Amino acid sequence: MGLQKSHSFKPKAQPLSKPEHDVMVTDDQRPLGTPDPIADQPILSDAGYASWMVEHPSALDSFDQMMKAAKGKKIVVFLDYDGTLSPIVNDPDRAFMSDEMRAAVREVAKNFWTAIVSGRSLDKVKEFVKLSNVYYAGSHGMDIMSPVSPRKQCNGKYQNIANVENKGNDVLFQPAKKFLPAIQEILSKLEEETGKIQGALVEDNRFCISVHYRQVQEKDYGMLEEKVKSVLQKYPDFCLSEGKMVLEIRPSIEWNKGHALEYLLETFGFRNSRDVLPLYIGDDRTDEDAFKVIQSRGQGFPIIVSSIPKETKASYSLQDPSEVLTFLLHLASWKKSSYSNRSSSQFWGIGN
Ligand SMILES: O=P(O)(O)OC[C@H]1O[C@H](O[C@H]2O[C@H](CO)[C@@H](O)[C@H](O)[C@H]2O)[C@H](O)[C@@H](O)[C@@H]1O
């Protein structure tokens, strides 16, 4: 499926600086403003794409094989939002999810533990997704809402009471709470500093901040980056990273989408379970942290959404949100059919 489509390798948008080399580099090697293999830019030729697809086969083509491996195990579903459940659009406030996608996620969540893990603020991602049967982790995992109490940990790892709060029936886990005043300060400085750059947009993601340059003229990219860096100079406890045409500012704490995945697995009661298969679908650099966790667990399905080759820890790929939709529909109906097979085999006395 993925291999049969033709690919033009045209960049969807200009990166902060133009690529100089047609090579893959890792995140760790890449300073800000140099070619970005995780952002939306092409890095390899058609032949390179074909070999990348061998390494990261289509999750649609591999579906049967994946479900075979999942037999007798519990799949837990983690979904990124932008670029995964909704297409990338110019205006971040209009990155809506289709009703079809919402229905598919709802169906999946009826059958599997399901969490949405996003760089957006918790409130914003909830507003977009509008589902009550899923868990949410906003601010790249730094703002987690669970409708039930997190499980008690003997080692107290996630039970730092300062970070856990009850809000009605929901439990919030917010490991970066102490940074909120500084984040508000940085936010207003960034708005002030970048206000005159046409197209620049500062987005308040509660525990992190996004400075968008998708609609900034290329000649102004450098200036924008300088301004952001100069604001951050006064805040050594914060770091800067790059996503899809966006600069992201967040507290330098050891907490990312990978930690959020582990936290949620624990909340669901699966911390060290060998029977659980986390399935994570995401398209951006911050999703790589979750892919790494799945790789290190040695079990699960890390799936990258990309129509171009990228350096990634994912094992499978889907080209775009429309393929994500198809995959989720397959997953929901696979579960239903496995239920009905089980109940009919139980009825006929041939199952276990
Ligand atoms: O973790 P995610 O849910 O994928 O969030 C990552 C960032 O997504 C959003 O920005 C991206 O999508 C926008 C809408 O399509 C697009 O305009 C922008 O260029 C992309 O970078 C969101 O606005 C950011 O705050 C998130 O950090």
The ligand as an ORCA input file, in Angstrom:
! r2SCAN-3c Opt
* xyz 0 1
  O       2.205     16.764     19.757
  P       1.273     17.315     18.715
  O      -0.172     17.117     19.048
  O       1.608     16.801     17.354
  O       1.540     18.888     18.717
  C       2.755     19.422     18.161
  C       2.505     20.851     17.756
  O       1.360     20.819     16.905
  C       0.800     22.047     16.485
  O       1.637     22.616     15.504
  C       1.713     21.858     14.307
  O       0.400     21.780     13.725
  C      -0.169     23.043     13.310
  C      -1.579     22.789     12.818
  O      -1.605     21.857     11.789
  C       0.747     23.666     12.246
  O       0.230     24.926     11.837
  C       2.162     23.849     12.835
  O       3.041     24.333     11.831
  C       2.696     22.516     13.338
  O       3.943     22.693     14.012
  C       0.583     22.974     17.655
  O       0.090     24.198     17.186
  C       1.831     23.116     18.484
  O       1.586     23.947     19.594
  C       2.236     21.735     18.963
  O       3.385     21.815     19.773
*
